Amino acid sequence: MYFEGAGGAEIVEAAREAGIFVVPTLAVLETIAATGGGPELAADPLIAPFLTPEQRGGLGQDFGREPDPELMAKILADVGALHAAGVPILAGSDAPNPGTTHGASVHRELELLVRAGLTPVEALRAATAAPVDAFDLGDRGRIAANLKADLVLVRGDATTDVRATRDIAAIWKDGTRFERRIAEPATGRPRLRPTLLSDFEDLGAGTLPPKWSHSTDALAGGKSSVTSAATPRDGGGNALRIEGEIKEGFAFPWSGVMVLLGSQWGDPVDAGAIRALAFDARGESETYQAMAFAESLGMRPAAASFEAGEDWIRVEIPLSSFGGLDPSGAWGFFIGGPTDHGPFWIEIDNVELVE
C-alpha cells in the first residue's frame, strides 16, 4: 500500500477519524516491489532448519518484477505516517503469497514494521496485543493471569532488536510446551516414470478418475465454476468434457480439473524423468492454461498456455515451460479454461506424462 499524489495526508486523516486499523502486509509488498526478503529469511540459520520444502519454495517465489526500492520506500513511509497519526497497525504477512510463508514471514513483517517507524516494542504489540484489541479476542495476546498461555521465549532482547524473535528458545501453546522439530529432508519419494494419467474410459455419471478433481479459484475465495462429464469421441471411446465459467472476483482466476501425482495433496513425487505433460485436446479456438504444482513453487502454481480449436490435436507442454518448477518435488497438474472472464468448454483425452 502507498498513497499516490497529494492526497496521502487526507487518507491518513480519514483512517484516523474512522477509527480503523491497518494490516499493511509489508512482507508481500516488498516482494511486489522486488526488494523481497523471502530468500534471506529462507537462508537464515535460525529459521531454515525448521522450514519444509514447500515453505522454502514459497519464500523463493516472486512476482517477476524489476526491483523498485523507491516504491518500497514510499510504502514504508506511508505505514509510518499512519502509525504517527495514531492508526493502529497490525502485523500480517498475507502468506502464502510469493515471497512469504505462514509463520516464518511474521519475523520479516516485524522487521519491516520497525523500518517503517514503529519501535520494536510497538512492532511486537502489532503481532500480539493489537490484534486482540482490534478483533476483541480478549483472552490472549498479553502475559497476565487467567489469559491463554501462548508464549514464545527468545534469546536476546526483542524489545531493542526485533530480529531477536528469530532466535526461539521455547514455545508454549495453551500452557503446554511445544517441541520444535527440525524439518527432515525428503527421502525415498516415488520416482515417477512415463505413465498414462487417464484415458477417461471408465467414467461413471458425474465422476472423475481416481486422483482427479475439479479445481477453481473458489478454493481461494473466487467465484469461478466448473463441471465435467464423459463425452463420446469420434472413432470410439470417451473424452472428458470440461465446462465452466471464469468469473470476476479473484486476481488470478482458474477453472478446470486437477490430477494428483501422489496419494494426496502435498504428497510429492520425483518427476525428474518426465519431459512433458501431453494430452489430446479440442476446444473453442481459445488459449487455455495448464498449471503445475510442486514443493519448489510453494502454494503458487506455475502456468503455461496452450491453444485448442475444433479439431483434435496433440498438446505437449514441456515441464521446463512451467517457470520455477523443480520436478523432483512435483504434486500435480491442472488443465482448464482461459484466464479471460466468461463461459468456456474444452475436451481432453489420453492425458499422460512422457519422456
C-alpha positions as CSV (number, residue, x, y, z in Angstrom):
1,M,0.0,0.0,0.0
2,Y,1.1,3.5,-0.7
3,F,-0.7,6.8,-1.4
4,E,-0.3,8.4,-4.8
5,G,-0.2,12.2,-5.2
6,A,-1.0,14.9,-2.7
7,G,-4.0,13.0,-1.1
8,G,-1.9,10.9,1.2
9,A,-2.4,13.2,4.2
10,E,-6.1,13.2,3.7
11,I,-6.2,9.4,3.5
12,V,-4.2,9.1,6.8
13,E,-6.5,11.6,8.5
14,A,-9.6,9.8,7.2
15,A,-8.3,6.5,8.5
16,R,-7.7,8.1,11.9
17,E,-11.1,9.7,12.1
18,A,-12.8,6.4,11.0
19,G,-11.1,4.5,13.9
20,I,-9.9,1.7,11.6
21,F,-6.9,-0.4,11.9
22,V,-4.5,-1.3,9.1
23,V,-2.7,-4.6,8.3
24,P,-0.1,-3.4,5.8
25,T,1.3,-6.9,4.9
26,L,4.7,-5.5,4.2
27,A,6.3,-8.9,3.7
28,V,4.3,-9.4,0.5
29,L,4.5,-5.8,-0.6
30,E,8.3,-5.9,-0.6
31,T,8.0,-8.9,-2.9
32,I,5.8,-6.9,-5.2
33,A,8.4,-4.1,-5.1
34,A,11.0,-6.8,-5.9
35,T,13.1,-5.9,-2.8
36,G,11.7,-9.0,-1.0
37,G,13.3,-10.6,2.0
38,G,11.9,-14.1,1.4
39,P,15.2,-15.6,0.2
40,E,17.1,-14.0,3.1
41,L,14.6,-15.4,5.5
42,A,14.9,-18.9,4.0
43,A,18.6,-18.8,4.3
44,D,18.7,-17.6,7.9
45,P,20.3,-20.4,10.0
46,L,17.8,-19.6,12.8
47,I,14.9,-20.3,10.6
48,A,16.0,-22.5,7.7
49,P,16.2,-25.8,9.6
50,F,12.5,-25.6,10.5
51,L,11.2,-24.9,7.1
52,T,9.5,-27.5,4.9
53,P,10.4,-27.7,1.2
54,E,7.1,-26.1,0.4
55,Q,7.8,-23.2,2.7
56,R,11.3,-22.7,1.2
57,G,9.7,-22.8,-2.2
58,G,7.2,-20.1,-1.2
59,L,9.8,-17.8,0.2
60,G,11.8,-18.1,-3.0
61,Q,9.0,-17.1,-5.3
62,D,8.5,-13.5,-6.7
63,F,6.1,-11.6,-9.0
64,G,8.7,-11.4,-11.8
65,R,9.1,-7.6,-11.4
66,E,12.2,-5.4,-11.6
67,P,13.5,-4.1,-8.2
68,D,11.8,-0.9,-7.2
69,P,13.3,0.3,-4.0
70,E,11.7,3.7,-4.4
71,L,8.3,2.1,-4.3
72,M,9.2,0.2,-1.1
73,A,10.4,3.4,0.5
74,K,7.1,5.0,-0.2
75,I,5.2,2.0,1.2
76,L,7.2,2.2,4.4
77,A,6.8,6.0,4.7
78,D,3.0,5.6,4.3
79,V,2.8,3.0,7.0
80,G,4.9,5.3,9.2
81,A,2.5,8.2,8.5
82,L,-0.5,6.0,9.6
83,H,1.3,5.0,12.7
84,A,2.3,8.5,13.6
85,A,-1.3,9.6,13.2
86,G,-2.4,7.0,15.8
87,V,-3.9,4.5,13.3
88,P,-3.4,1.0,14.9
89,I,-1.0,-1.1,12.8
90,L,-1.3,-4.9,13.0
91,A,1.2,-7.5,11.9
92,G,0.3,-9.8,9.0
93,S,2.2,-11.1,6.0
94,D,-0.6,-12.2,3.7
95,A,1.1,-15.6,3.3
96,P,1.3,-17.7,1.2
97,N,1.7,-15.1,-1.5
98,P,5.0,-15.2,-3.4
99,G,8.0,-14.5,-1.1
100,T,6.1,-15.4,2.1
101,T,5.1,-18.4,4.1
102,H,3.0,-18.9,7.1
103,G,4.7,-18.4,10.5
104,A,8.3,-17.5,9.4
105,S,7.2,-14.4,7.4
106,V,5.9,-12.8,10.6
107,H,9.6,-12.3,11.7
108,R,10.2,-10.4,8.5
109,E,7.0,-8.4,9.0
110,L,8.1,-7.3,12.4
111,E,11.5,-6.1,11.0
112,L,9.7,-4.1,8.2
113,L,7.4,-2.5,10.7
114,V,10.4,-1.2,12.6
115,R,11.8,0.1,9.4
116,A,8.5,1.9,8.8
117,G,8.9,3.8,12.1
118,L,7.4,1.6,14.8
119,T,9.7,0.9,17.8
120,P,10.5,-2.8,18.4
121,V,8.0,-2.8,21.3
122,E,5.3,-1.4,19.1
123,A,6.0,-3.9,16.4
124,L,5.8,-6.8,18.9
125,R,2.5,-5.3,20.1
126,A,1.3,-5.3,16.5
127,A,1.7,-9.1,16.5
128,T,0.2,-9.7,19.9
129,A,-2.0,-7.3,21.9
130,A,-3.0,-5.1,19.0
131,P,-4.8,-7.9,17.1
132,V,-6.5,-8.9,20.3
133,D,-7.9,-5.4,20.8
134,A,-8.8,-5.0,17.1
135,F,-10.8,-8.2,16.9
136,D,-12.0,-8.2,20.5
137,L,-10.5,-11.6,21.3
138,G,-10.0,-10.8,25.0
139,D,-8.3,-13.9,26.4
140,R,-4.9,-13.8,24.8
141,G,-2.2,-11.5,23.4
142,R,-0.7,-10.5,26.8
143,I,1.1,-12.2,29.6
144,A,-1.3,-12.0,32.6
145,A,-3.1,-14.2,35.0
146,N,-6.1,-16.1,33.6
147,L,-5.2,-15.5,29.9
148,K,-4.2,-18.1,27.4
149,A,-0.6,-19.2,28.0
150,D,0.6,-18.8,24.4
151,L,4.3,-17.8,24.8
152,V,7.5,-17.6,22.9
153,L,10.8,-17.4,24.7
154,V,13.6,-15.9,22.7
155,R,17.3,-15.5,23.2
156,G,18.2,-11.8,23.2
157,D,16.1,-8.7,23.8
158,A,13.4,-8.3,21.1
159,T,12.4,-5.0,22.7
160,T,15.6,-3.5,21.4
161,D,16.3,-5.6,18.4
162,V,13.1,-7.2,16.9
163,R,15.2,-9.7,14.9
164,A,15.7,-11.5,18.2
165,T,12.3,-13.1,17.7
166,R,14.0,-15.4,15.2
167,D,16.2,-17.0,17.8
168,I,13.5,-19.0,19.6
169,A,14.4,-20.9,22.7
170,A,11.0,-22.4,23.6
171,I,7.3,-22.3,22.7
172,W,4.2,-22.8,24.8
173,K,0.7,-23.3,23.4
174,D,-2.2,-23.2,25.9
175,G,0.3,-23.7,28.6
176,T,1.8,-26.8,27.1
177,R,5.4,-26.7,25.9
178,F,5.7,-27.4,22.2
179,E,8.9,-29.0,20.9
180,R,10.1,-27.6,17.6
181,R,11.2,-30.2,15.2
182,I,13.8,-29.7,12.5
183,A,12.2,-30.4,9.2
184,E,13.5,-33.7,7.9
185,P,14.7,-33.8,4.3
186,A,12.5,-35.8,2.0
187,T,13.8,-39.3,1.3
188,G,12.6,-42.3,-0.6
189,R,9.9,-40.4,-2.6
190,P,8.5,-42.4,-5.5
191,R,10.2,-41.8,-8.8
192,L,7.6,-41.3,-11.5
193,R,8.0,-43.0,-14.8
194,P,6.2,-42.1,-18.1
195,T,2.6,-43.0,-17.4
196,L,-0.9,-42.6,-18.6
197,L,-2.8,-40.5,-16.1
198,S,-6.2,-41.2,-17.7
199,D,-8.0,-42.1,-20.9
200,F,-11.4,-41.4,-19.3
201,E,-12.8,-44.7,-20.5
202,D,-14.3,-45.8,-17.2
203,L,-16.1,-42.7,-16.1
204,G,-19.4,-43.0,-14.3
205,A,-22.1,-40.4,-14.3
206,G,-20.7,-37.2,-12.6
207,T,-17.5,-38.8,-11.6
208,L,-13.8,-38.3,-12.3
209,P,-11.0,-40.9,-12.3
210,P,-9.1,-41.6,-9.0
211,K,-6.7,-38.7,-8.1
212,W,-8.7,-36.3,-10.4
213,S,-10.8,-33.5,-9.0
214,H,-12.5,-30.2,-10.0
215,S,-10.5,-27.1,-9.2
216,T,-11.5,-23.4,-9.3
217,D,-10.5,-20.2,-7.7
218,A,-13.4,-20.7,-5.4
219,L,-10.9,-22.5,-3.2
220,A,-9.3,-19.1,-2.6
221,G,-12.4,-17.0,-2.4
222,G,-13.1,-16.6,-6.1
223,K,-16.4,-17.2,-7.9
224,S,-15.5,-19.4,-10.9
225,S,-17.2,-22.7,-11.5
226,V,-16.7,-26.0,-13.3
227,T,-18.4,-29.2,-14.2
228,S,-17.2,-32.2,-16.2
229,A,-18.6,-35.3,-17.9
230,A,-17.7,-38.1,-20.2
231,T,-18.3,-37.4,-23.9
232,P,-18.1,-39.8,-26.8
233,R,-15.2,-39.3,-29.2
234,D,-15.3,-40.0,-32.9
235,G,-13.9,-43.4,-33.6
236,G,-14.9,-44.8,-30.2
237,G,-14.1,-44.3,-26.6
238,N,-14.6,-41.4,-24.3
239,A,-13.0,-38.0,-23.7
240,L,-13.6,-35.7,-20.7
241,R,-15.6,-32.5,-21.5
242,I,-14.9,-29.7,-19.1
243,E,-17.3,-26.8,-18.9
244,G,-17.1,-23.8,-16.6
245,E,-17.2,-20.1,-16.2
246,I,-14.3,-17.7,-15.3
247,K,-15.9,-15.0,-13.1
248,E,-14.7,-11.7,-11.7
249,G,-13.7,-11.7,-8.0
250,F,-10.2,-13.2,-7.9
251,A,-6.9,-11.7,-9.2
252,F,-5.7,-15.0,-10.8
253,P,-8.8,-16.8,-11.9
254,W,-8.9,-20.5,-12.8
255,S,-11.4,-23.2,-13.6
256,G,-10.7,-26.8,-14.7
257,V,-9.6,-30.2,-13.4
258,M,-6.5,-31.3,-11.5
259,V,-4.7,-34.6,-11.2
260,L,-2.5,-35.5,-8.2
261,L,0.7,-37.5,-8.7
262,G,1.0,-38.7,-5.1
263,S,-1.6,-40.3,-2.9
264,Q,-2.9,-37.0,-1.6
265,W,-2.4,-33.2,-1.9
266,G,1.1,-32.2,-0.8
267,D,2.5,-35.7,-1.3
268,P,5.3,-35.1,-3.7
269,V,6.9,-37.5,-6.2
270,D,10.1,-37.3,-8.2
271,A,9.1,-36.5,-11.8
272,G,12.7,-35.8,-12.9
273,A,12.5,-38.5,-15.6
274,I,9.5,-36.8,-17.2
275,R,9.9,-34.4,-20.2
276,A,6.4,-33.2,-20.8
277,L,2.7,-33.2,-19.9
278,A,0.8,-34.5,-23.0
279,F,-2.8,-34.8,-23.9
280,D,-5.3,-34.7,-26.8
281,A,-7.5,-31.5,-26.8
282,R,-10.2,-29.7,-28.7
283,G,-12.0,-26.5,-27.8
284,E,-13.2,-23.1,-28.9
285,S,-10.0,-21.9,-30.6
286,E,-9.0,-20.3,-27.3
287,T,-5.8,-20.1,-25.4
288,Y,-6.2,-22.4,-22.4
289,Q,-4.0,-22.8,-19.4
290,A,-2.2,-25.7,-17.7
291,M,-0.6,-25.4,-14.2
292,A,2.0,-27.4,-12.3
293,F,2.1,-27.7,-8.5
294,A,5.3,-28.6,-6.6
295,E,7.2,-28.0,-3.4
296,S,9.5,-25.6,-5.2
297,L,6.6,-23.4,-6.1
298,G,5.1,-23.1,-2.6
299,M,1.4,-22.5,-2.8
300,R,1.6,-20.6,-6.1
301,P,1.4,-22.8,-9.2
302,A,3.4,-22.3,-12.4
303,A,1.3,-21.7,-15.5
304,A,1.8,-22.5,-19.2
305,S,-0.6,-21.8,-22.0
306,F,-1.8,-23.9,-25.0
307,E,-4.2,-23.5,-27.8
308,A,-7.1,-25.8,-28.9
309,G,-9.5,-25.5,-31.7
310,E,-12.5,-27.5,-33.1
311,D,-10.3,-30.4,-34.4
312,W,-8.5,-32.7,-32.0
313,I,-4.7,-32.0,-31.6
314,R,-2.0,-33.5,-29.5
315,V,-0.7,-31.0,-26.9
316,E,2.8,-31.4,-25.4
317,I,3.8,-29.0,-22.6
318,P,7.5,-29.4,-21.6
319,L,7.9,-29.3,-17.8
320,S,10.6,-26.7,-18.5
321,S,7.7,-24.4,-19.6
322,F,6.5,-24.2,-16.0
323,G,8.8,-21.5,-14.6
324,G,10.4,-22.4,-11.3
325,L,9.2,-26.0,-11.3
326,D,11.6,-28.5,-9.7
327,P,10.1,-31.8,-10.9
328,S,11.8,-33.7,-8.1
329,G,9.0,-32.5,-5.8
330,A,6.0,-32.4,-8.1
331,W,2.5,-32.6,-6.7
332,G,0.2,-32.5,-9.6
333,F,-1.1,-30.8,-12.8
334,F,-4.1,-28.7,-13.8
335,I,-5.8,-28.4,-17.2
336,G,-8.5,-25.9,-17.7
337,G,-10.1,-22.8,-19.1
338,P,-8.6,-19.4,-20.2
339,T,-7.9,-16.6,-17.9
340,D,-10.4,-14.3,-19.6
341,H,-13.8,-13.9,-18.0
342,G,-16.7,-15.8,-19.4
343,P,-18.0,-19.3,-20.1
344,F,-15.8,-21.9,-21.7
345,W,-15.5,-25.5,-22.7
346,I,-12.7,-27.8,-23.5
347,E,-12.4,-31.6,-24.1
348,I,-9.3,-33.6,-23.2
349,D,-8.2,-37.2,-23.6
350,N,-5.2,-39.6,-23.1
351,V,-3.5,-37.4,-20.5
352,E,0.0,-38.7,-19.9
353,L,3.5,-37.9,-18.7
354,V,6.1,-38.6,-21.4
355,E,9.8,-38.8,-21.6
